[in-house]
Amino acid sequence: MQNDQRESEDIFITEANQQLDSLQSILMDVEKEGLFSTSNVAELFRLVHTLKSSSAMMGYTNLSQTTHHFEDILSRLREDVGKNQPLSAELLEQVIDLGLSFSDLY
């Protein structure tokens, strides 16, 4: 049973690292372009949603709850971007910083 748990943890860590690499890459592209597009917000949301679900499935409640809060922020961002409401440079930078800080949690 412990081998199964360890194997599950290894898979979680591997997949989470891949998702976080993608998240960081998207955030760096957003920083370079100076805006969030519909597609990169959707991809960020998908990545974070998957991380939230995976951490909950592993029983990492605090991590799942923290991820859920970031998912909520991305949900709001997705709504704003979908309505073509541009973010101020300050807010854009804050979301990028939050996303990069979030990825450091894992």
KATAZI-V938468 format. One record per residue. RES is the residue in one letter. PHI is phi in whole degrees, 0 to 359 (none if undefined). PSI is psi in radians with two decimals (999 if undefined). NEAR is the number of other C-alpha atoms within 10 Angstrom. Layout:
RES:PHI:PSI:NEAR
RES:PHI:PSI:NEAR
This chain:
M:none:-0.70:6
Q:293:-0.56:7
N:295:-0.68:8
D:297:-0.74:9
Q:296:-0.77:11
R:295:-0.72:11
E:296:-0.72:12
S:297:-0.73:13
E:296:-0.72:14
D:298:-0.73:12
I:295:-0.78:12
F:302:-0.83:17
I:297:-0.78:15
T:299:-0.85:12
E:292:-0.70:15
A:297:-0.73:20
N:297:-0.70:15
Q:296:-0.76:12
Q:293:-0.69:19
L:292:-0.64:22
D:299:-0.75:13
S:296:-0.75:15
L:301:-0.83:23
Q:296:-0.69:19
S:297:-0.77:13
I:297:-0.78:19
L:297:-0.64:23
M:292:-0.66:14
D:296:-0.75:14
V:299:-0.75:18
E:298:-0.72:17
K:293:-0.75:9
E:281:-0.45:10
G:81:0.29:14
L:199:2.73:18
F:266:2.31:22
S:261:2.87:16
T:302:-0.73:16
S:289:-0.69:12
N:285:-0.51:17
V:292:-0.71:21
A:298:-0.72:17
E:292:-0.73:15
L:300:-0.78:23
F:299:-0.78:21
R:299:-0.78:16
L:298:-0.81:18
V:292:-0.67:27
H:298:-0.74:19
T:295:-0.74:17
L:298:-0.71:24
K:298:-0.84:22
S:295:-0.75:16
S:295:-0.75:18
S:292:-0.61:21
A:294:-0.73:17
M:297:-0.58:12
M:281:-0.17:13
G:88:0.25:11
Y:272:1.32:13
T:300:-0.85:13
N:299:-0.73:11
L:294:-0.74:16
S:297:-0.73:21
Q:293:-0.73:15
T:297:-0.75:13
T:296:-0.65:24
H:299:-0.69:18
H:295:-0.72:13
F:292:-0.64:19
E:300:-0.71:21
D:299:-0.72:14
I:296:-0.75:15
L:293:-0.57:21
S:297:-0.78:16
R:295:-0.73:11
L:298:-0.72:21
R:299:-0.71:21
E:297:-0.81:13
D:296:-0.78:15
V:295:-0.67:19
G:296:-0.44:14
K:265:0.19:10
N:57:0.64:11
Q:266:1.84:10
P:292:2.60:15
L:270:2.55:16
S:294:2.77:11
A:301:-0.64:11
E:294:-0.80:9
L:292:-0.68:11
L:303:-0.83:17
E:295:-0.66:17
Q:295:-0.72:12
V:293:-0.73:18
I:299:-0.84:19
D:300:-0.73:14
L:297:-0.77:14
G:298:-0.74:21
L:291:-0.66:17
S:294:-0.70:12
F:302:-0.79:17
S:295:-0.46:18
D:290:-0.40:10
L:297:-0.62:9
Y:283:999:12
